[in-house]
């Protein structure tokens, strides 16, 4: 297979402009201030300080211009400083910044709640409530589930990431860096094995592997917990931090049916998969089911902090008055931004654009899987795509070292990227859905160059 690019021209054409060594002198000076004043517990994966950003482009304080494949860790699906969002925020800022909706109400909250209830997956009547983040949204979804069922048990999946509160660290699989030193963790959380099709035993076909995991799930309710003890099952439609793992549709549909038949609530954590990332508004729509509860955040407000729980009406109304609340959740500016985000999706047809981005990106990734000895698997759905790097395609041993080198090579040449996976072996792409074809191609060229310079060809 012939690869498409003339690598030597990448750094001198198109959007990317690298004028200094990365980090440049101004970023280096700010890094010193950061090291003096900011907790070491925070982590800056890419050593630049951003001066401005627009769409899928980022400029640092040294005048270097980058193409952003991180999208604010998935929070900028409508792009950096989206004009419609900025206009809505400025207009809201002139009227009211904060009152706390539980004390004195405001219009942007109810407008966004109504819109999200209409947009949420399924046809049942729904109600919404807002919080400050994805973690808060998931935490409150679990409270709603326990309150409605009167049961304590929560089922999550291997490789999951749901947040950093004590409860959500319990649900999260990856020990370092997220859980180390922060225990003890919450009780009554049960972890179901995730069917990783790429790493299935060689003697099993994909169908046999999925059927095996369905049988294992049935046994799970005998060996680990029971339906009568379980309030809910919470899952990401596509695992984010876990490595952009896509669960088999048959398996997800079995879990959903089993939950419905036994009064176990099904929670779809759409913090990363929501707002068009997978080519549908919600990742769970690919599995043709209607969850009882949906959690949302990240791209909900175009970069402003906001989380939401949208659930079947009777579940939300069953909780007693003032049982759920937060001071800043559903801030007027964030809600105004959220309304603008939904309008941007409608006007710019961003779901179609996500599908186009995914088609282009995954095609390139599949070429690399065929040609590169270190790309063990290319996978994705919509604009949520990844390559898993291995040291050997037979053993599938994770190659975290290559991931680190590729990410560094790319940001030094103008493309911002993120890792994922339980062993840090995955490179994921979360570019804004407003990225142009030219920006996308230029960014993929740089990533392709990095992959083949680090891993060679077969």
Buried (B, 14 or more C-beta within 10 A) or exposed (E): EEBEBEBEEBBEEBBBBBEBEBBBEBBBBBBEEBEEEEEEEEEEBBBBBBBEBBBBBBBBBBEBBBBBBBBBEBBBBBBBBBEBBBEBBEEBEEEBEEEBBBEEEBBBBBBBBEBBBEBBBBEEEBBBBBBBBBBBBBBBBBBBBBBBBEBBBBBBBBBBBBBBBEBBBBBBBBEEEBBEEEEEBBEBBBBBEBBBBBEBEEEEEEEEBBBBBBEBBEEBBEEBBEBEBBBBBBBBBBBBBBBBBBBBEBBBBBBBEBBBEEBBBBBBBBBBBBBBBBBBBBBBBBBEBBBBBBBBBBBBBBBBBBBBBBBBEEBBEEBEEEEBEBEBBBBBBBBBBBBBBBBBBEEBEBBEBBBBBBBBBBEBBBBBBEBBBBBBBBBBBBBBBBBBBBBEBEEBBBBBEBBBBBBBBBBBBBBBBBBBBBBBBBBBBBBBBBBBEEBBBBBBBBBBBBBBEBBEEE
